[in-house]
Amino acid sequence: MLILAGHLKTSPALVEDLAAALRSLVEPTLKEDGCLDYSFAIDDAAAGTVLVYERWRDADALAVHLAQPSILGVLGAWADKIDTSGVRKFDAANERGFMD
């Protein structure tokens, strides 16, 4: 399993637009084979940060997702307006309950 988590950063003036663009991807992405979780939330509007959380079955499922025209369109439109360095990808194994 892969987990992507962290913060995207943009101009505070653009954070609402970025969040709306990302939210438009949630419903169709959750229907993709291998998508386990996919969510975004404004973390700090004044700082221009959006919290990212994605969970994928495997690298192949994530690769197919990243090649989708809708994803390429949003990433392309926002490429020069966001800093993605705050989002990290983790390999996850041994999943268990919160209290386990």
PALUM-871202 format. One record per residue: residue in one letter; x, y, z of N, C-alpha, C, O, CB in turn. Coordinates in Angstrom, 1 decimal. Glycine has a CB too. Layout:
PALUM-871202
@doro: A | nu: X | nv: Y | nw: Z | cau: X | cav: Y | caw: Z | cu: X | cv: Y | cw: Z | ou: X | ov: Y | ow: Z | cbu: X | cbv: Y | cbw: Z
...
END
This chain:
PALUM-871202
@doro: M | nu: 0.9 | nv: -1.2 | nw: 0.0 | cau: 0.0 | cav: 0.0 | caw: 0.0 | cu: 0.9 | cv: 1.2 | cw: 0.0 | ou: 2.0 | ov: 1.2 | ow: 0.6 | cbu: -1.0 | cbv: 0.0 | cbw: 1.2
@doro: L | nu: 0.5 | nv: 2.3 | nw: -0.7 | cau: 1.1 | cav: 3.6 | caw: -0.7 | cu: 0.2 | cv: 4.6 | cw: -0.1 | ou: -1.0 | ov: 4.6 | ow: -0.3 | cbu: 1.5 | cbv: 4.0 | cbw: -2.2
@doro: I | nu: 0.9 | nv: 5.5 | nw: 0.7 | cau: 0.2 | cav: 6.6 | caw: 1.3 | cu: 0.9 | cv: 7.9 | cw: 0.8 | ou: 2.1 | ov: 8.0 | ow: 0.9 | cbu: 0.1 | cbv: 6.5 | cbw: 2.9
@doro: L | nu: 0.1 | nv: 8.8 | nw: 0.3 | cau: 0.6 | cav: 10.2 | caw: 0.1 | cu: 0.0 | cv: 11.1 | cw: 1.1 | ou: -1.2 | ov: 11.1 | ow: 1.2 | cbu: 0.3 | cbv: 10.6 | cbw: -1.4
@doro: A | nu: 0.8 | nv: 11.9 | nw: 1.8 | cau: 0.3 | cav: 12.7 | caw: 2.8 | cu: 1.2 | cv: 14.0 | cw: 2.9 | ou: 2.4 | ov: 13.9 | ow: 2.7 | cbu: 0.2 | cbv: 12.0 | cbw: 4.2
@doro: G | nu: 0.6 | nv: 15.1 | nw: 3.3 | cau: 1.4 | cav: 16.3 | caw: 3.5 | cu: 0.6 | cv: 17.5 | cw: 3.1 | ou: -0.6 | ov: 17.5 | ow: 3.1 | cbu: 2.7 | cbv: 16.2 | cbw: 2.7
@doro: H | nu: 1.3 | nv: 18.6 | nw: 2.7 | cau: 0.7 | cav: 19.8 | caw: 2.4 | cu: 1.1 | cv: 20.3 | cw: 1.0 | ou: 2.3 | ov: 20.3 | ow: 0.7 | cbu: 1.0 | cbv: 20.9 | cbw: 3.4
@doro: L | nu: 0.2 | nv: 20.8 | nw: 0.2 | cau: 0.4 | cav: 21.6 | caw: -0.9 | cu: 0.4 | cv: 23.0 | cw: -0.5 | ou: -0.3 | ov: 23.4 | ow: 0.4 | cbu: -0.6 | cbv: 21.3 | cbw: -2.1
@doro: K | nu: 1.3 | nv: 23.8 | nw: -1.1 | cau: 1.3 | cav: 25.2 | caw: -0.8 | cu: 1.1 | cv: 26.1 | cw: -2.0 | ou: 1.7 | ov: 25.8 | ow: -3.1 | cbu: 2.6 | cbv: 25.6 | cbw: -0.1
@doro: T | nu: 0.2 | nv: 27.1 | nw: -1.9 | cau: 0.0 | cav: 28.0 | caw: -2.9 | cu: -0.2 | cv: 29.4 | cw: -2.3 | ou: 0.0 | ov: 29.6 | ow: -1.1 | cbu: -1.3 | cbv: 27.6 | cbw: -3.7
@doro: S | nu: -0.4 | nv: 30.4 | nw: -3.1 | cau: -0.7 | cav: 31.7 | caw: -2.6 | cu: -2.0 | cv: 31.7 | cw: -1.8 | ou: -3.0 | ov: 31.1 | ow: -2.2 | cbu: -0.8 | cbv: 32.8 | cbw: -3.8
@doro: P | nu: -2.0 | nv: 32.4 | nw: -0.7 | cau: -3.3 | cav: 32.5 | caw: 0.1 | cu: -4.5 | cv: 33.0 | cw: -0.8 | ou: -5.6 | ov: 32.6 | ow: -0.5 | cbu: -3.1 | cbv: 33.4 | cbw: 1.3
@doro: A | nu: -4.2 | nv: 33.8 | nw: -1.8 | cau: -5.3 | cav: 34.3 | caw: -2.6 | cu: -5.8 | cv: 33.2 | cw: -3.5 | ou: -7.0 | ov: 33.3 | ow: -4.1 | cbu: -4.8 | cbv: 35.4 | cbw: -3.5
@doro: L | nu: -5.1 | nv: 32.1 | nw: -3.7 | cau: -5.5 | cav: 31.0 | caw: -4.6 | cu: -5.9 | cv: 29.8 | cw: -3.9 | ou: -6.4 | ov: 28.8 | ow: -4.6 | cbu: -4.4 | cbv: 30.7 | cbw: -5.6
@doro: V | nu: -5.8 | nv: 29.7 | nw: -2.6 | cau: -6.0 | cav: 28.5 | caw: -1.9 | cu: -7.4 | cv: 27.9 | cw: -2.0 | ou: -7.6 | ov: 26.7 | ow: -2.2 | cbu: -5.7 | cbv: 28.6 | cbw: -0.4
@doro: E | nu: -8.4 | nv: 28.8 | nw: -2.0 | cau: -9.8 | cav: 28.3 | caw: -2.2 | cu: -10.0 | cv: 27.7 | cw: -3.6 | ou: -10.7 | ov: 26.7 | ow: -3.8 | cbu: -10.8 | cbv: 29.5 | cbw: -2.0
@doro: D | nu: -9.4 | nv: 28.3 | nw: -4.6 | cau: -9.5 | cav: 27.8 | caw: -6.0 | cu: -8.8 | cv: 26.5 | cw: -6.1 | ou: -9.3 | ov: 25.6 | ow: -6.8 | cbu: -9.0 | cbv: 28.8 | cbw: -7.0
@doro: L | nu: -7.6 | nv: 26.4 | nw: -5.5 | cau: -6.9 | cav: 25.1 | caw: -5.5 | cu: -7.7 | cv: 24.0 | cw: -4.9 | ou: -7.9 | ov: 22.9 | ow: -5.4 | cbu: -5.5 | cbv: 25.2 | cbw: -4.9
@doro: A | nu: -8.3 | nv: 24.3 | nw: -3.7 | cau: -9.1 | cav: 23.3 | caw: -3.0 | cu: -10.3 | cv: 22.9 | cw: -3.8 | ou: -10.6 | ov: 21.7 | ow: -3.8 | cbu: -9.5 | cbv: 23.9 | cbw: -1.6
@doro: A | nu: -10.9 | nv: 23.8 | nw: -4.5 | cau: -12.1 | cav: 23.5 | caw: -5.3 | cu: -11.6 | cv: 22.6 | cw: -6.5 | ou: -12.3 | ov: 21.6 | ow: -6.8 | cbu: -12.8 | cbv: 24.7 | cbw: -5.8
@doro: A | nu: -10.5 | nv: 22.9 | nw: -7.1 | cau: -10.0 | cav: 22.0 | caw: -8.2 | cu: -9.7 | cv: 20.6 | cw: -7.7 | ou: -10.1 | ov: 19.7 | ow: -8.4 | cbu: -8.8 | cbv: 22.7 | cbw: -8.8
@doro: L | nu: -9.1 | nv: 20.5 | nw: -6.6 | cau: -8.8 | cav: 19.2 | caw: -6.0 | cu: -10.0 | cv: 18.4 | cw: -5.6 | ou: -10.1 | ov: 17.2 | ow: -5.9 | cbu: -7.9 | cbv: 19.3 | cbw: -4.8
@doro: R | nu: -11.0 | nv: 19.1 | nw: -5.0 | cau: -12.2 | cav: 18.5 | caw: -4.6 | cu: -13.0 | cv: 17.9 | cw: -5.8 | ou: -13.7 | ov: 16.9 | ow: -5.7 | cbu: -13.1 | cbv: 19.4 | cbw: -3.8
@doro: S | nu: -12.9 | nv: 18.6 | nw: -7.0 | cau: -13.6 | cav: 18.1 | caw: -8.1 | cu: -13.1 | cv: 16.7 | cw: -8.6 | ou: -13.7 | ov: 16.0 | ow: -9.4 | cbu: -13.4 | cbv: 19.1 | cbw: -9.3
@doro: L | nu: -11.9 | nv: 16.4 | nw: -8.2 | cau: -11.3 | cav: 15.1 | caw: -8.5 | cu: -11.7 | cv: 13.9 | cw: -7.6 | ou: -11.5 | ov: 12.8 | ow: -7.9 | cbu: -9.8 | cbv: 15.2 | cbw: -8.6
@doro: V | nu: -12.2 | nv: 14.3 | nw: -6.4 | cau: -12.4 | cav: 13.3 | caw: -5.4 | cu: -13.4 | cv: 12.2 | cw: -5.8 | ou: -13.0 | ov: 11.0 | ow: -5.8 | cbu: -12.9 | cbv: 13.9 | cbw: -4.1
@doro: E | nu: -14.6 | nv: 12.5 | nw: -6.2 | cau: -15.6 | cav: 11.5 | caw: -6.5 | cu: -15.2 | cv: 10.6 | cw: -7.6 | ou: -15.3 | ov: 9.3 | ow: -7.4 | cbu: -16.9 | cbv: 12.2 | cbw: -6.9
@doro: P | nu: -14.7 | nv: 11.0 | nw: -8.8 | cau: -14.2 | cav: 10.1 | caw: -9.8 | cu: -13.0 | cv: 9.3 | cw: -9.3 | ou: -12.9 | ov: 8.1 | ow: -9.7 | cbu: -13.9 | cbv: 10.8 | cbw: -11.1
@doro: T | nu: -12.1 | nv: 9.9 | nw: -8.6 | cau: -10.9 | cav: 9.1 | caw: -8.2 | cu: -11.3 | cv: 8.0 | cw: -7.2 | ou: -10.7 | ov: 6.9 | ow: -7.3 | cbu: -9.9 | cbv: 10.1 | cbw: -7.5
@doro: L | nu: -12.2 | nv: 8.3 | nw: -6.3 | cau: -12.6 | cav: 7.2 | caw: -5.4 | cu: -13.2 | cv: 6.0 | cw: -6.1 | ou: -13.2 | ov: 4.9 | ow: -5.5 | cbu: -13.6 | cbv: 7.8 | cbw: -4.4
@doro: K | nu: -13.6 | nv: 6.1 | nw: -7.3 | cau: -14.1 | cav: 5.0 | caw: -8.1 | cu: -13.1 | cv: 4.3 | cw: -8.8 | ou: -13.3 | ov: 3.2 | ow: -9.4 | cbu: -15.2 | cbv: 5.5 | cbw: -9.1
@doro: E | nu: -11.8 | nv: 4.8 | nw: -8.8 | cau: -10.7 | cav: 4.1 | caw: -9.6 | cu: -10.3 | cv: 2.9 | cw: -8.9 | ou: -10.3 | ov: 2.8 | ow: -7.6 | cbu: -9.6 | cbv: 5.1 | cbw: -9.7
@doro: D | nu: -10.0 | nv: 1.9 | nw: -9.7 | cau: -9.4 | cav: 0.6 | caw: -9.1 | cu: -8.1 | cv: 0.9 | cw: -8.4 | ou: -7.2 | ov: 1.5 | ow: -8.9 | cbu: -9.2 | cbv: -0.4 | cbw: -10.3
@doro: G | nu: -8.1 | nv: 0.5 | nw: -7.1 | cau: -6.9 | cav: 0.7 | caw: -6.3 | cu: -6.9 | cv: 1.9 | cw: -5.4 | ou: -6.0 | ov: 2.0 | ow: -4.6 | cbu: -5.7 | cbv: 0.7 | cbw: -7.2
@doro: C | nu: -7.9 | nv: 2.8 | nw: -5.6 | cau: -7.9 | cav: 3.9 | caw: -4.7 | cu: -8.6 | cv: 3.6 | cw: -3.4 | ou: -9.8 | ov: 3.1 | ow: -3.4 | cbu: -8.7 | cbv: 5.1 | cbw: -5.4
@doro: L | nu: -8.0 | nv: 3.7 | nw: -2.3 | cau: -8.5 | cav: 3.4 | caw: -1.0 | cu: -9.0 | cv: 4.6 | cw: -0.2 | ou: -10.0 | ov: 4.5 | ow: 0.5 | cbu: -7.5 | cbv: 2.6 | cbw: -0.2
@doro: D | nu: -8.3 | nv: 5.7 | nw: -0.4 | cau: -8.7 | cav: 7.0 | caw: 0.2 | cu: -8.2 | cv: 8.1 | cw: -0.7 | ou: -7.1 | ov: 8.0 | ow: -1.3 | cbu: -8.2 | cbv: 7.1 | cbw: 1.7
@doro: Y | nu: -8.9 | nv: 9.2 | nw: -0.7 | cau: -8.5 | cav: 10.4 | caw: -1.5 | cu: -9.2 | cv: 11.6 | cw: -1.0 | ou: -10.4 | ov: 11.8 | ow: -1.2 | cbu: -8.8 | cbv: 10.1 | cbw: -3.1
@doro: S | nu: -8.5 | nv: 12.5 | nw: -0.3 | cau: -9.1 | cav: 13.6 | caw: 0.3 | cu: -8.2 | cv: 14.8 | cw: 0.4 | ou: -6.9 | ov: 14.7 | ow: 0.4 | cbu: -9.7 | cbv: 13.3 | cbw: 1.7
@doro: F | nu: -8.8 | nv: 16.0 | nw: 0.4 | cau: -8.1 | cav: 17.3 | caw: 0.5 | cu: -8.9 | cv: 18.2 | cw: 1.4 | ou: -10.1 | ov: 18.1 | ow: 1.5 | cbu: -7.9 | cbv: 17.9 | cbw: -0.9
@doro: A | nu: -8.1 | nv: 19.0 | nw: 2.2 | cau: -8.8 | cav: 20.0 | caw: 3.0 | cu: -7.9 | cv: 21.2 | cw: 3.2 | ou: -6.7 | ov: 21.1 | ow: 3.3 | cbu: -9.2 | cbv: 19.4 | cbw: 4.4
@doro: I | nu: -8.5 | nv: 22.4 | nw: 3.2 | cau: -7.7 | cav: 23.6 | caw: 3.5 | cu: -7.2 | cv: 23.5 | cw: 4.9 | ou: -8.0 | ov: 23.3 | ow: 5.8 | cbu: -8.5 | cbv: 24.9 | cbw: 3.2
@doro: D | nu: -5.9 | nv: 23.6 | nw: 5.1 | cau: -5.3 | cav: 23.5 | caw: 6.4 | cu: -5.2 | cv: 24.8 | cw: 7.1 | ou: -5.6 | ov: 25.1 | ow: 8.2 | cbu: -4.0 | cbv: 22.7 | cbw: 6.4
@doro: D | nu: -4.6 | nv: 25.8 | nw: 6.3 | cau: -4.4 | cav: 27.1 | caw: 6.8 | cu: -4.5 | cv: 28.1 | cw: 5.6 | ou: -3.6 | ov: 28.3 | ow: 4.8 | cbu: -3.0 | cbv: 27.3 | cbw: 7.5
@doro: A | nu: -5.7 | nv: 28.7 | nw: 5.5 | cau: -6.0 | cav: 29.6 | caw: 4.3 | cu: -5.0 | cv: 30.7 | cw: 4.3 | ou: -4.6 | ov: 31.1 | ow: 3.2 | cbu: -7.4 | cbv: 30.1 | cbw: 4.4
@doro: A | nu: -4.7 | nv: 31.3 | nw: 5.4 | cau: -3.7 | cav: 32.4 | caw: 5.5 | cu: -2.3 | cv: 32.1 | cw: 5.0 | ou: -1.6 | ov: 32.9 | ow: 4.5 | cbu: -3.7 | cbv: 33.0 | cbw: 6.9
@doro: A | nu: -2.0 | nv: 30.8 | nw: 5.2 | cau: -0.7 | cav: 30.3 | caw: 4.7 | cu: -0.7 | cv: 29.7 | cw: 3.3 | ou: 0.3 | ov: 29.4 | ow: 2.7 | cbu: -0.1 | cbv: 29.3 | cbw: 5.7
@doro: G | nu: -1.9 | nv: 29.5 | nw: 2.8 | cau: -2.1 | cav: 28.9 | caw: 1.5 | cu: -1.8 | cv: 27.4 | cw: 1.5 | ou: -1.3 | ov: 26.9 | ow: 0.4 | cbu: -1.2 | cbv: 29.6 | cbw: 0.5
@doro: T | nu: -2.1 | nv: 26.7 | nw: 2.6 | cau: -1.8 | cav: 25.3 | caw: 2.6 | cu: -3.0 | cv: 24.4 | cw: 2.5 | ou: -4.1 | ov: 24.7 | ow: 3.1 | cbu: -1.0 | cbv: 24.9 | cbw: 3.8
@doro: V | nu: -2.9 | nv: 23.3 | nw: 1.8 | cau: -4.0 | cav: 22.3 | caw: 1.6 | cu: -3.4 | cv: 21.0 | cw: 2.0 | ou: -2.4 | ov: 20.5 | ow: 1.6 | cbu: -4.5 | cbv: 22.3 | cbw: 0.1
@doro: L | nu: -4.1 | nv: 20.3 | nw: 2.9 | cau: -3.8 | cav: 19.0 | caw: 3.4 | cu: -4.1 | cv: 18.0 | cw: 2.4 | ou: -5.3 | ov: 18.0 | ow: 1.9 | cbu: -4.4 | cbv: 18.7 | cbw: 4.8
@doro: V | nu: -3.2 | nv: 17.1 | nw: 2.1 | cau: -3.4 | cav: 16.0 | caw: 1.1 | cu: -3.4 | cv: 14.7 | cw: 1.9 | ou: -2.5 | ov: 14.4 | ow: 2.7 | cbu: -2.4 | cbv: 16.1 | cbw: 0.0
@doro: Y | nu: -4.3 | nv: 13.8 | nw: 1.6 | cau: -4.2 | cav: 12.4 | caw: 2.1 | cu: -4.8 | cv: 11.5 | cw: 1.0 | ou: -5.9 | ov: 11.5 | ow: 0.6 | cbu: -5.0 | cbv: 12.2 | cbw: 3.4
@doro: E | nu: -3.9 | nv: 10.6 | nw: 0.6 | cau: -4.3 | cav: 9.6 | caw: -0.4 | cu: -3.7 | cv: 8.2 | cw: 0.0 | ou: -2.7 | ov: 8.1 | ow: 0.6 | cbu: -3.7 | cbv: 9.9 | cbw: -1.9
@doro: R | nu: -4.5 | nv: 7.2 | nw: -0.3 | cau: -4.1 | cav: 5.8 | caw: 0.0 | cu: -4.4 | cv: 5.0 | cw: -1.2 | ou: -5.5 | ov: 4.9 | ow: -1.7 | cbu: -4.8 | cbv: 5.2 | cbw: 1.3
@doro: W | nu: -3.4 | nv: 4.2 | nw: -1.7 | cau: -3.5 | cav: 3.5 | caw: -2.9 | cu: -3.0 | cv: 2.0 | cw: -2.7 | ou: -2.1 | ov: 1.8 | ow: -1.9 | cbu: -2.6 | cbv: 4.1 | cbw: -4.0
@doro: R | nu: -3.7 | nv: 1.1 | nw: -3.3 | cau: -3.4 | cav: -0.3 | caw: -3.2 | cu: -1.9 | cv: -0.6 | cw: -3.5 | ou: -1.3 | ov: -1.4 | ow: -2.8 | cbu: -4.3 | cbv: -1.2 | cbw: -4.1
@doro: D | nu: -1.4 | nv: 0.0 | nw: -4.6 | cau: -0.1 | cav: -0.3 | caw: -5.0 | cu: 0.4 | cv: 0.8 | cw: -6.0 | ou: -0.4 | ov: 1.7 | ow: -6.4 | cbu: 0.1 | cbv: -1.7 | cbw: -5.7
@doro: A | nu: 1.7 | nv: 0.8 | nw: -6.4 | cau: 2.2 | cav: 1.8 | caw: -7.3 | cu: 1.6 | cv: 1.8 | cw: -8.7 | ou: 1.5 | ov: 2.8 | ow: -9.3 | cbu: 3.7 | cbv: 1.5 | cbw: -7.4
@doro: D | nu: 1.2 | nv: 0.6 | nw: -9.1 | cau: 0.5 | cav: 0.5 | caw: -10.4 | cu: -0.8 | cv: 1.3 | cw: -10.4 | ou: -1.1 | ov: 2.1 | ow: -11.4 | cbu: 0.2 | cbv: -0.9 | cbw: -10.8
@doro: A | nu: -1.6 | nv: 1.2 | nw: -9.4 | cau: -2.9 | cav: 1.9 | caw: -9.3 | cu: -2.6 | cv: 3.4 | cw: -9.2 | ou: -3.3 | ov: 4.2 | ow: -9.9 | cbu: -3.7 | cbv: 1.5 | cbw: -8.0
@doro: L | nu: -1.6 | nv: 3.8 | nw: -8.5 | cau: -1.3 | cav: 5.3 | caw: -8.5 | cu: -0.8 | cv: 5.8 | cw: -9.8 | ou: -1.2 | ov: 6.9 | ow: -10.2 | cbu: -0.2 | cbv: 5.5 | cbw: -7.4
@doro: A | nu: 0.0 | nv: 5.0 | nw: -10.5 | cau: 0.5 | cav: 5.4 | caw: -11.8 | cu: -0.7 | cv: 5.6 | cw: -12.8 | ou: -0.7 | ov: 6.5 | ow: -13.6 | cbu: 1.5 | cbv: 4.3 | cbw: -12.4
@doro: V | nu: -1.6 | nv: 4.6 | nw: -12.8 | cau: -2.8 | cav: 4.8 | caw: -13.7 | cu: -3.6 | cv: 6.0 | cw: -13.3 | ou: -4.0 | ov: 6.8 | ow: -14.2 | cbu: -3.7 | cbv: 3.5 | cbw: -13.5
@doro: H | nu: -3.7 | nv: 6.3 | nw: -12.1 | cau: -4.4 | cav: 7.5 | caw: -11.6 | cu: -3.7 | cv: 8.8 | cw: -12.1 | ou: -4.3 | ov: 9.7 | ow: -12.7 | cbu: -4.5 | cbv: 7.6 | cbw: -10.1
@doro: L | nu: -2.4 | nv: 8.8 | nw: -12.0 | cau: -1.6 | cav: 10.0 | caw: -12.4 | cu: -1.6 | cv: 10.2 | cw: -13.9 | ou: -1.3 | ov: 11.3 | ow: -14.3 | cbu: -0.2 | cbv: 9.9 | cbw: -11.9
@doro: A | nu: -2.0 | nv: 9.2 | nw: -14.6 | cau: -2.1 | cav: 9.3 | caw: -16.1 | cu: -3.5 | cv: 9.7 | cw: -16.6 | ou: -3.6 | ov: 9.9 | ow: -17.8 | cbu: -1.6 | cbv: 8.0 | cbw: -16.7
@doro: Q | nu: -4.4 | nv: 9.8 | nw: -15.7 | cau: -5.8 | cav: 10.2 | caw: -16.1 | cu: -5.8 | cv: 11.6 | cw: -16.6 | ou: -5.1 | ov: 12.5 | ow: -16.1 | cbu: -6.8 | cbv: 10.1 | cbw: -14.9
@doro: P | nu: -6.6 | nv: 11.9 | nw: -17.7 | cau: -6.6 | cav: 13.2 | caw: -18.3 | cu: -7.0 | cv: 14.3 | cw: -17.2 | ou: -6.5 | ov: 15.4 | ow: -17.3 | cbu: -7.6 | cbv: 13.3 | cbw: -19.4
@doro: S | nu: -8.0 | nv: 14.0 | nw: -16.4 | cau: -8.4 | cav: 15.0 | caw: -15.4 | cu: -7.3 | cv: 15.3 | cw: -14.4 | ou: -7.2 | ov: 16.5 | ow: -14.0 | cbu: -9.7 | cbv: 14.4 | cbw: -14.6
@doro: I | nu: -6.5 | nv: 14.4 | nw: -14.0 | cau: -5.4 | cav: 14.6 | caw: -13.1 | cu: -4.3 | cv: 15.4 | cw: -13.8 | ou: -3.8 | ov: 16.4 | ow: -13.3 | cbu: -4.8 | cbv: 13.3 | cbw: -12.6
@doro: L | nu: -4.0 | nv: 15.0 | nw: -15.0 | cau: -3.0 | cav: 15.8 | caw: -15.8 | cu: -3.4 | cv: 17.2 | cw: -16.0 | ou: -2.6 | ov: 18.1 | ow: -16.0 | cbu: -2.7 | cbv: 15.1 | cbw: -17.2
@doro: G | nu: -4.7 | nv: 17.4 | nw: -16.3 | cau: -5.3 | cav: 18.7 | caw: -16.5 | cu: -5.1 | cv: 19.6 | cw: -15.3 | ou: -4.6 | ov: 20.8 | ow: -15.4 | cbu: -6.7 | cbv: 18.7 | cbw: -16.9
@doro: V | nu: -5.5 | nv: 19.1 | nw: -14.1 | cau: -5.3 | cav: 19.9 | caw: -12.9 | cu: -3.9 | cv: 20.1 | cw: -12.5 | ou: -3.5 | ov: 21.3 | ow: -12.2 | cbu: -6.0 | cbv: 19.2 | cbw: -11.7
@doro: L | nu: -3.1 | nv: 19.1 | nw: -12.6 | cau: -1.6 | cav: 19.3 | caw: -12.3 | cu: -1.0 | cv: 20.3 | cw: -13.3 | ou: -0.2 | ov: 21.1 | ow: -12.9 | cbu: -0.9 | cbv: 17.9 | cbw: -12.4
@doro: G | nu: -1.4 | nv: 20.2 | nw: -14.5 | cau: -0.8 | cav: 21.1 | caw: -15.5 | cu: -1.2 | cv: 22.5 | cw: -15.3 | ou: -0.4 | ov: 23.4 | ow: -15.4 | cbu: -1.2 | cbv: 20.7 | cbw: -16.9
@doro: A | nu: -2.5 | nv: 22.7 | nw: -15.0 | cau: -3.0 | cav: 24.1 | caw: -14.8 | cu: -2.4 | cv: 24.7 | cw: -13.5 | ou: -2.3 | ov: 25.9 | ow: -13.5 | cbu: -4.6 | cbv: 24.0 | cbw: -14.7
@doro: W | nu: -2.1 | nv: 23.9 | nw: -12.5 | cau: -1.6 | cav: 24.5 | caw: -11.3 | cu: -0.1 | cv: 24.3 | cw: -11.1 | ou: 0.5 | ov: 24.7 | ow: -10.1 | cbu: -2.3 | cbv: 23.8 | cbw: -10.1
@doro: A | nu: 0.6 | nv: 23.8 | nw: -12.1 | cau: 2.1 | cav: 23.4 | caw: -12.0 | cu: 2.9 | cv: 24.6 | cw: -11.5 | ou: 3.8 | ov: 24.4 | ow: -10.7 | cbu: 2.6 | cbv: 23.0 | cbw: -13.3
@doro: D | nu: 2.6 | nv: 25.8 | nw: -12.0 | cau: 3.5 | cav: 26.9 | caw: -11.6 | cu: 2.9 | cv: 27.7 | cw: -10.5 | ou: 3.4 | ov: 28.8 | ow: -10.1 | cbu: 3.6 | cbv: 27.9 | cbw: -12.8
@doro: K | nu: 1.8 | nv: 27.2 | nw: -9.8 | cau: 1.2 | cav: 27.9 | caw: -8.8 | cu: 1.2 | cv: 27.2 | cw: -7.4 | ou: 0.7 | ov: 27.7 | ow: -6.4 | cbu: -0.3 | cbv: 28.2 | cbw: -9.1
@doro: I | nu: 1.7 | nv: 25.9 | nw: -7.5 | cau: 1.8 | cav: 25.1 | caw: -6.2 | cu: 3.2 | cv: 24.6 | cw: -5.9 | ou: 3.9 | ov: 24.3 | ow: -6.9 | cbu: 0.7 | cbv: 24.0 | cbw: -6.3
@doro: D | nu: 3.4 | nv: 24.4 | nw: -4.7 | cau: 4.7 | cav: 23.8 | caw: -4.2 | cu: 4.2 | cv: 22.4 | cw: -3.7 | ou: 3.5 | ov: 22.3 | ow: -2.7 | cbu: 5.4 | cbv: 24.6 | cbw: -3.1
@doro: T | nu: 4.7 | nv: 21.3 | nw: -4.3 | cau: 4.3 | cav: 20.0 | caw: -3.9 | cu: 5.4 | cv: 19.3 | cw: -3.0 | ou: 5.2 | ov: 18.2 | ow: -2.6 | cbu: 4.1 | cbv: 19.1 | cbw: -5.2
@doro: S | nu: 6.4 | nv: 20.0 | nw: -2.7 | cau: 7.5 | cav: 19.4 | caw: -1.9 | cu: 7.1 | cv: 19.0 | cw: -0.5 | ou: 7.8 | ov: 18.2 | ow: 0.1 | cbu: 8.7 | cbv: 20.4 | cbw: -1.8
@doro: G | nu: 6.0 | nv: 19.5 | nw: 0.0 | cau: 5.5 | cav: 19.1 | caw: 1.3 | cu: 4.6 | cv: 17.9 | cw: 1.3 | ou: 4.2 | ov: 17.4 | ow: 2.4 | cbu: 4.7 | cbv: 20.2 | cbw: 1.9
@doro: V | nu: 4.4 | nv: 17.2 | nw: 0.2 | cau: 3.7 | cav: 16.0 | caw: 0.1 | cu: 4.7 | cv: 14.9 | cw: -0.1 | ou: 5.5 | ov: 14.9 | ow: -1.0 | cbu: 2.6 | cbv: 16.0 | cbw: -1.1
@doro: R | nu: 4.6 | nv: 13.9 | nw: 0.7 | cau: 5.5 | cav: 12.7 | caw: 0.7 | cu: 4.7 | cv: 11.4 | cw: 0.4 | ou: 3.6 | ov: 11.3 | ow: 0.7 | cbu: 6.3 | cbv: 12.6 | cbw: 2.1
@doro: K | nu: 5.5 | nv: 10.5 | nw: -0.1 | cau: 4.9 | cav: 9.2 | caw: -0.5 | cu: 5.5 | cv: 8.1 | cw: 0.5 | ou: 6.8 | ov: 8.1 | ow: 0.6 | cbu: 5.1 | cbv: 8.8 | cbw: -2.0
@doro: F | nu: 4.7 | nv: 7.3 | nw: 1.1 | cau: 5.2 | cav: 6.3 | caw: 2.0 | cu: 4.7 | cv: 4.9 | cw: 1.6 | ou: 3.6 | ov: 4.7 | ow: 1.1 | cbu: 4.6 | cbv: 6.6 | cbw: 3.4
@doro: D | nu: 5.6 | nv: 3.9 | nw: 1.7 | cau: 5.2 | cav: 2.5 | caw: 1.6 | cu: 4.7 | cv: 2.1 | cw: 2.9 | ou: 5.3 | ov: 2.3 | ow: 4.0 | cbu: 6.5 | cbv: 1.7 | cbw: 1.1
@doro: A | nu: 3.5 | nv: 1.5 | nw: 2.9 | cau: 2.9 | cav: 1.0 | caw: 4.2 | cu: 2.7 | cv: -0.5 | cw: 4.2 | ou: 2.3 | ov: -1.1 | ow: 3.2 | cbu: 1.6 | cbv: 1.8 | cbw: 4.4
@doro: A | nu: 3.1 | nv: -1.1 | nw: 5.3 | cau: 2.9 | cav: -2.5 | caw: 5.5 | cu: 2.4 | cv: -2.7 | cw: 6.9 | ou: 2.5 | ov: -1.8 | ow: 7.8 | cbu: 4.2 | cbv: -3.3 | cbw: 5.2
@doro: N | nu: 1.8 | nv: -3.8 | nw: 7.2 | cau: 1.4 | cav: -4.2 | caw: 8.6 | cu: 0.3 | cv: -3.2 | cw: 9.0 | ou: 0.4 | ov: -2.7 | ow: 10.2 | cbu: 2.6 | cbv: -4.1 | cbw: 9.5
@doro: E | nu: -0.7 | nv: -3.0 | nw: 8.2 | cau: -1.8 | cav: -2.2 | caw: 8.6 | cu: -2.6 | cv: -2.8 | cw: 9.7 | ou: -2.8 | ov: -4.0 | ow: 9.7 | cbu: -2.8 | cbv: -1.9 | cbw: 7.3
@doro: R | nu: -3.0 | nv: -2.0 | nw: 10.7 | cau: -3.8 | cav: -2.5 | caw: 11.8 | cu: -4.6 | cv: -1.4 | cw: 12.4 | ou: -4.5 | ov: -0.2 | ow: 12.0 | cbu: -2.8 | cbv: -3.1 | cbw: 12.9
@doro: G | nu: -5.5 | nv: -1.7 | nw: 13.3 | cau: -6.4 | cav: -0.7 | caw: 13.9 | cu: -5.6 | cv: 0.3 | cw: 14.8 | ou: -4.5 | ov: 0.0 | ow: 15.2 | cbu: -7.4 | cbv: -1.4 | cbw: 14.7
@doro: F | nu: -6.2 | nv: 1.4 | nw: 15.0 | cau: -5.7 | cav: 2.5 | caw: 15.8 | cu: -5.1 | cv: 2.0 | cw: 17.1 | ou: -4.1 | ov: 2.5 | ow: 17.6 | cbu: -6.7 | cbv: 3.6 | cbw: 15.9
@doro: M | nu: -5.9 | nv: 1.2 | nw: 17.8 | cau: -5.5 | cav: 0.8 | caw: 19.2 | cu: -4.7 | cv: -0.5 | cw: 19.2 | ou: -4.4 | ov: -1.0 | ow: 20.3 | cbu: -6.8 | cbv: 0.6 | cbw: 20.0
@doro: D | nu: -4.4 | nv: -1.1 | nw: 18.1 | cau: -3.7 | cav: -2.4 | caw: 18.0 | cu: -2.2 | cv: -2.1 | cw: 18.1 | ou: -1.4 | ov: -3.1 | ow: 18.1 | cbu: -4.0 | cbv: -3.1 | cbw: 16.7
END
